[in-house]
């Protein structure tokens, strides 16, 4: 928007030019002045109308921004996450922190952007779309430690878990498997804390080799689980004869069911015994949850409660 003095100068200059052109055309003084004033006035009016249009556009944009900000504020205040009984407002806190955040370095800025992108993908994956069973899932590449520990910390009812030789046994007998890793130890501690707050945890170790039961590493693993307050059972799927094998053994996949609401599952890749986690999935479709709950109860009933081996009696003196 031009300053007022500049606009008046342009109008006067335009009027002077029109006055000079009219005089060259040998018009009368009255008609020349009239035309010059008309032209100068027209220029001022056009400038004014253009400024009004710009002002209206700016006002409309401002109103639109205010409306968008109001709707965003209302959406934040009404967020299902912010009304959960957690004693805090995480969505509002996240937005407030992100808006005022200045990365201390470019790489830390990229880290924050990556974490926000991961959170966005998680929320999108957990957004239910009616009629699409495949949409009732969130996934990430590889092993995700945050989901496992966060779900364990968020559980309030019960955790029903399976632990297979393929997923957790390492090279085969749990001497170098999941429970020996930093994540395995953190997960066990999180389960101990969950038991302390009243969460029931049951775990079935599904073994492909009956000799694992006598392995010192496996016995120590189960002992730690028992001391953490976890109910432990074992199931030797390859020790059953084909005529008595349960149907679930043919299509079984490792899973952990949290509060009968979400199933934490992993996809494995590689050639046994060297397998790795290719993908982590959170599944929450009601049909899937019912299947996992029914499957676990079937496995649990067919499994044997784990008992620590009794020490050998001392030899007779």
Secondary structure, 3 states (H helix, E strand, C coil): CCCHHHHHHHHHHHHHHHHHHHHHCCCCHHHHHHHHHHHHHHHHHHHHHHHHHHHHHHHHHHHHHHHHHHHHHHHHHCCCCCCCCCCCCHHHHHHHHHHCCCCCCHHHHHHHHHHHHHHHHHHHHCCCCCCCHHHCEEEEECCCHHHHHHHHHHCCCEEEEEEEHHHHCCCCCCCCCHHHCHHHHHHHHHHHHHHHCCCEEEEEEEECCHHHHHCHHHHHHHHHHHHCCCEEEEEEHHHCCCCCCCCHHHHCCCEEEECCCEEEEEEEEEECCEEEEEEEEEECCHHHHHHHHHHHHHHHHCCEECCCCCCCCCCCC
